[in-house]
Amino acid sequence: MTALASEIDRFNRLSATWWNAVGPMRPLHVVNALRQDYIGARIAARFGRTGPAPLAGIRIVDIGCGAGLLCEPFARLGAQVTGVDAAAGNVAAARIHAAAERLAIDYRIGEPAAALRDDERFDAVLLLEVVEHVDDVDGLVRRAARHVAPGGLLFVSTIDRTWRSFALAIVGAEYVFRVLPRGTHDWRRFVRPRELAAMATGAGLALADLRGMRYLPVLHRASWVRDTSVNYIAEFARGDGPAPPAAAPVVDAAAEKEIPCGS
Ligand SMILES: C[S@@+](CC[C@H](N)C(=O)[O-])C[C@H]1O[C@@H](n2cnc3c(N)ncnc32)[C@H](O)[C@@H]1O
């Protein structure tokens, strides 16, 4: 078990608000186009896909999918999408929304260890804004890595554990600008890029990209930045695939700021 019961209860209570683009999930709505474009482009590049439907048939699992904010756009692009979430309320909201949108998405309730078969493999595994809400980060990353097919990718986004993240992601976001409900994050659960990289490489993956994301709370805008000291996303690759991973960036242990934002 990697989930925190208190966190799952909290997410269940928020499940009805998930698709409200100006509600408590507003930051996820704001970053959605940005991360969809980035992840979609990285998957297409990895599998040498071009043309009008580069994700057609690509198998994607979104672990901790919430009510499906990212499952839906990828399903629209032709990917075969599975969504897994430990909060039953979120999965119920996801199913209702997908049905209304006439999208075929395989939603499952539970932690990945229970909801996914041991032998299920995906071209891309997404673990976005989840690891900072769990009890056993290493266990969840290992579990996610296990479902990456040969040649496949794992994307993990989360928040670095720095004084800047305390000031911006907790004090700023929850108390000053109130873009997130108070208590959304516990600074001690934030994960340093170096720690995340060690977990994923320990699970047999190689770091392929690392970049920061800046969220401007007043304007509700997001952009990619080189600085990973608050929000960031990491891409990991299983090497035995269709193409070698791009030159792996080195995480600068001192500054944690080395980010070759390749494409
Ligand atoms: C902050 S939300 C992120 C939702 C989505 N990934 C996104 O970025 O739009 C975190 C989600 O992870 C789910 N979650 C937390 N721990 C989990 C676990 N161990 N297994 C599966 N889902 C989990 C929560 O229920 C919640 O829906």
The ligand as an ORCA input file, in Angstrom:
! r2SCAN-3c Opt
* xyz 0 1
  C      -3.270     16.105     -7.073
  S      -4.236     14.820     -7.756
  C      -3.534     14.699     -9.380
  C      -4.516     14.215    -10.411
  C      -3.955     14.034    -11.834
  N      -2.823     13.142    -11.854
  C      -3.580     15.355    -12.450
  O      -2.401     15.734    -12.376
  O      -4.461     16.029    -13.009
  C      -3.627     13.332     -6.995
  C      -4.482     12.113     -7.308
  O      -3.768     10.939     -6.930
  C      -4.673     10.034     -6.322
  N      -3.851      9.145     -5.484
  C      -3.173      9.459     -4.356
  N      -2.492      8.396     -3.901
  C      -2.722      7.379     -4.784
  C      -2.270      6.026     -4.884
  N      -1.434      5.514     -3.982
  N      -2.702      5.274     -5.905
  C      -3.573      5.806     -6.831
  N      -4.028      7.068     -6.781
  C      -3.610      7.861     -5.776
  C      -5.646     10.920     -5.591
  O      -6.856     10.276     -5.304
  C      -5.796     12.066     -6.572
  O      -6.836     11.828     -7.490
*
